[in-house]
Amino acid sequence: MKLYWGPHTCAIGTHVLLEEIGKPYEAEKLDVAGGDTHKPPFSHINPKGKVPTLLRDDGSVLTEYGAIATWLARTNPEANLLPSDPEQEARAIEVMDYVVGTLHGQAFGRIFKPQKFEPPDIVHQTLGVGQHATERKGHEMVEEALSILERQLAGRDYVTGDQFTIADSALFYAERWAPQVKIALPPALAAHLARMKTRPAVQRVLSIWGER
Ligand SMILES: N[C@@H](CCC(=O)N[C@@H](CS)C(=O)NCC(=O)O)C(=O)O
């Protein structure tokens, strides 16, 4: 099994899951910011041009954070990465989907890649406001999503209670981005991020990535 990852990306959450599972795997670093994911050979492996991408032992490729995380959890039940209780499972997936689709895809996406949401037209170029407006909207959306997640997490160590799940690794990757765009994490999320960093699996991944 091989994980493709790149610095500062959401793939860190997937890498954490592989370390939590503790079985042998390979990890290949790509220069995502430099465009490696859109060039061969990677573009043949995942035409979406995104990490995380998981190349499985049977040669098949799995993409999308939630799909990879759920597959890893279900194929490694001893790691307890996804509760078997249907209510707890649904709550974990609820948070994971919100982080991946809304907080990452919609909100941080507007800040990191505003041109994907609003290509500056002639008016925007003349007035110089196009991307700024999109980025500003992204900031509002990040703050709104964080305040929703803050309420959901309050009083708990992890998303579903005291057990780490695939929702926590998703929340972890997004929490790390907030300070990078000068947004302060609300207290329960800040405590969650600090708690995540005490996990040996997370510490190993941060050391491999050379990040903090
Ligand atoms: N929907 C995808 C999003 C993955 C994604 O946006 N990955 C980013 C890094 S966090 C990426 O690879 N970007 C490279 C690019 O778009 O050029 C998922 O859930 O895995």
PDBQT file of the ligand as one rigid body, heavy atoms in Angstrom, charges set to zero:
ROOT
HETATM    1  N1  LIG A 301     -12.003  15.999  -2.383  1.00  0.00    +0.000 N 
HETATM    2  C1  LIG A 301     -10.617  15.637  -2.229  1.00  0.00    +0.000 C 
HETATM    3  C2  LIG A 301      -9.798  16.903  -2.031  1.00  0.00    +0.000 C 
HETATM    4  C3  LIG A 301      -8.322  16.650  -2.001  1.00  0.00    +0.000 C 
HETATM    5  C4  LIG A 301      -7.545  17.940  -2.183  1.00  0.00    +0.000 C 
HETATM    6  O1  LIG A 301      -8.092  19.030  -2.381  1.00  0.00    +0.000 OA
HETATM    7  N2  LIG A 301      -6.224  17.811  -2.110  1.00  0.00    +0.000 N 
HETATM    8  C5  LIG A 301      -5.366  18.944  -2.330  1.00  0.00    +0.000 C 
HETATM    9  C6  LIG A 301      -4.375  19.079  -1.183  1.00  0.00    +0.000 C 
HETATM   10  S1  LIG A 301      -5.168  19.396   0.371  1.00  0.00    +0.000 SA
HETATM   11  C7  LIG A 301      -4.556  18.736  -3.591  1.00  0.00    +0.000 C 
HETATM   12  O2  LIG A 301      -4.071  17.650  -3.834  1.00  0.00    +0.000 OA
HETATM   13  N3  LIG A 301      -4.420  19.788  -4.398  1.00  0.00    +0.000 N 
HETATM   14  C8  LIG A 301      -3.600  19.745  -5.557  1.00  0.00    +0.000 C 
HETATM   15  C9  LIG A 301      -4.198  20.543  -6.673  1.00  0.00    +0.000 C 
HETATM   16  O3  LIG A 301      -5.393  20.805  -6.651  1.00  0.00    +0.000 OA
HETATM   17  O4  LIG A 301      -3.423  20.891  -7.554  1.00  0.00    +0.000 OA
HETATM   18  C10 LIG A 301     -10.451  14.701  -1.062  1.00  0.00    +0.000 C 
HETATM   19  O5  LIG A 301     -11.352  14.636  -0.209  1.00  0.00    +0.000 OA
HETATM   20  O6  LIG A 301      -9.461  13.952  -1.006  1.00  0.00    +0.000 OA
ENDROOT
TORSDOF 0
